[in-house]
Structure formats: C-alpha cells, structure tokens
Amino acid sequence: MTYVDPTEPTVFADGSTLTAPLGQMLGGAVSVSGSVAGSKPGDAIAVQQVDATRAWATVATAVVDGDGRYSATWTPAHSGKTTVRAVLAAGNATTATRVAAASATGVVEGRALTLYQRARVTWYGPGFYGRKTACGKRMSRKLLGVANKTLPCGTLVELYNNGSVVTVPVVDRGPFRKGTSYDLTAATAQALGVRATATIGAVRAASPAAAAAR
C-alpha cells in the first residue's frame, strides 16, 4: 500500500476542517490548520491527539484569526499511530456534541496521523535475484519487502519517506552494516524514492499473526 500526503483538508460532519500531514518523522514539528464550527475570531482553539489510553490530550493551542481559521504547531514525543482534531478550548455545545458522538459510536472523529521512528536504511537486490531469502521468498525486481535482523518473517513494517508511504513485510535477514535498521528490496526502495543509504521513517504496522492473515 502506498499513499502521498494530500493537500485537501478533512471535513467533519459539523463543517469543521483540518489540514495536517498523514505522516511525520518523530522529532519533527507537526503543523495543522483549519476551521472549527461555531468559532469566531479571537476564540482559543485546542489541538488534541488521542493518547495511549484512547483519551484526547491537548498538544497545542491557537487563536482563530480574522478569516475564521487557526494554525498551530507541536513536536510529538512518541511514535505510532494516532488521531488529531481541533476544538474550541472552552466547553460549549459544539465541542460536547462531537465528544458525545465519538463516545457513543466508538469512532474517533479526527484525522489519522502516523509518527515514525527514524531508521537508517540501505537497499539491495542485484546479485540476489532468483535466490530464496531467509524467509523463503524468491528475490526478484518486483518483490516488496525489507530485511531485518530480529523482526519475525511476515511482520508488516510501514515505511515513510518525503510524504510517500509503503507497507511491506519482513522477507529476509539483515542488514549487516552497523547502524542500519532495514535493507529495502529494490522494489521497495523505488517506491519510496530511496537511491542510496538514507534515513527514513519506520513503524511496526502489525503483529506477525495479523501479517500472516493478510
């Protein structure tokens, strides 16, 4: 699976909008902007993300400007998949309605965001085509996957580079260069635009059992 960060905002049922990246390297700043239904210039806005307990935590604040929009930036502390939203900082009917709807349906209304750990990667393929990998796959120019020293074969890993993402399984063992986390197959490197040793984003996408079931 691949995607490229869109420029279009997420539009919610109440008319609020939110523009933010779908992916960001951990340690980098995340910028969000948009509008909140029921707000007016000068109102305080709370930008929130879902924390490990599935509760909303405020990570940044902003003020609605003259054209009814806000913008805010914060630097996340933890990697993984989360959801972000923006609401009026003070309690009001609009905010209460959105929270109640999310609680009643079990659906978190917000925009998905994945925060990636930095990982040093290389790529390989030429000289190995036609051979079987340590995980029993036949290496080819079209094989999507990564080599890793410790993750079980079949574990899905989501990789991020310059706004492009690909989710691939562990198909081999390696890399054996010190300080390098993953060896990308040629097809994976091409999908991400990696042409040499580079630092990209990575996050484990699923358990080995879930990966095997796909």
Buried (B, 14 or more C-beta within 10 A) or exposed (E): EEEEBEEEBBEBEBEBBBBBBBBBBBEBEBBBBBBBBBBEEEBEBBBBBBEEEEEBEEBBBBBBEEEEBBBBEBEBEEBBEBBBBBBBBEEEEBBEBBBEEBEEEEEBBBBBBBBBBBBBBBBBBEEBEEEEBEBEBEBBEEBBBBBBEEBBBBBBBBBBBEBBBBBBBBBBBBBEEEEBBBBBBBBBBBBBEBEEEBEBBBBBBBEBEEBBEE
